[in-house]
Amino acid sequence: MDYKDIKSQFKIHFNSELHNNPEFKYLLYNIFVYGSAYIVGGYFRDFLNSKKSRDLDIIIDLENDKLIEIINDSKCKYTINRHKGIKLEFQNLVVDMWSIENNWAFKNELVKLNEKDKLNSIAKGCFYNYDSLVINLHSFNLNIQNYLSYVENSKLDILLKSPIYKNLNPTTEANILRAFYLKKVDNIQFTRNTKKYLIDKVGKLRDNGFNPIKALEETQLKYPKYQEFLDKNDLKTMIKDLYSSNEFDNQFYINL
């Protein structure tokens, strides 16, 4: 399927989603009066792989206060998490929504937001190449180059190499679990950049007095998918494999 076909087929697919979730359709059309919207990550990836998805991540090109005002006017029920993400639950769909100003990469000025090319800025701001899929819901222009690199090379990569970009990401344990999950289910490898990140973060958990396995198991409770596919032995094996081929420093892993 070429990009033109993807755009036309996704438009049909998404219109069907809106038809099945009229409250979301009403909210989205009210948002469109003031700004644009971009679907990011798994929902679009599931579409490309002919999988059904009940979760949708969407970035709204509006100030957060205006976005909240529109949601309140729509009478939709919502909650806000500690990262200022807005969760809305509709009859057939769960939507996680952020204003563009609350996207962690832009908020911390780790990725420059190009006002003339927000599509590619958003794609660049995704942490892993696996999740770097973006489509604009006005034009249906899209960016999937980074994801295609993951598919073609079977390697999980962190898109930006800057240490501050990796250190300020607020979901360290979830990032580790995601990497381990993808290694198991897709049989992928880690790029050098990703591998060093995982070693550093597992080591930091231990240096801060945490048992890495227990810390990851606690985080798994928030992610049923990771609970289903990764057990304690998987976590131990993944960490052991990281350290057994650690070419970055003299750290080693002791299985206690």
C-alpha positions, 0 to 999 in steps of 0.5 A: 500500500503506498502513501496515497492508498494509506491516506484514503483507506485510513480516512474510511477507517477513521470515519467508521470509528467516528460513526461508532462513537458519536460523542467522540465525533462531536468533540473532535469536530468542535476541536477542529473549529479551533485547531488540528489533531494528530493521531500518534502511535499504536492506533495507526500502527494497528490499522497498518497491520489490520488489527483492531484497536480500542485505544487511541492517542491523539495530540491536539494543536491547541492550548491546554486551557482551550482544549479543556474548555471544549471538552467541558462544553461537550459534557464528555467525562474525562480524567487528567493524569499527572503528565496532564494527559486527558483520558476519555472513555467512549462506548467503543473507544478509549482516547488519550489526548494531549494538547501539543504544549503538554507533549513532554518532548516539546514542553521540555524543549527537547524537540524543536516544534517546527510551526511549518511542519508539525507533523514531522516534529511530532514524529521526531518527538516519539521515544521509540521508532516503533511508536513513531507513526503520525497522521494529521486528521485534517489533511491525512498527511502522514509520517511513518518513516521511523516505524518502517525502519523498525520493521525493515531492520528489526531493530528498536531505536530511540530516535534522539541520541541526546542524554537529556532527552532520554533522561527526562523521559518520565516513563523509564520503567514502562520504556524498559518493559516495552523494549523487553516486550517487543524483543520477545513478541517481535524477536527484534534486536536493540540498537546500540543507542537503545541497549545503552539506555536500557543498561543505564536505566536498569543500573540506575534502579539498582543504584537507587536501592531498588530491585529492578525486577520488583520495580518492573513488576510493579509497573507491569500492573498498569499494563495488562499486555506486559503482564500477559507476555512477560513473566518474572523469568523473562525479566531476569533473562532480558536483564541478564542478556543486556549485561552479558553483552555489555560493551559500554562499561565494566558493570556486570549483573549478579543474579541474587 
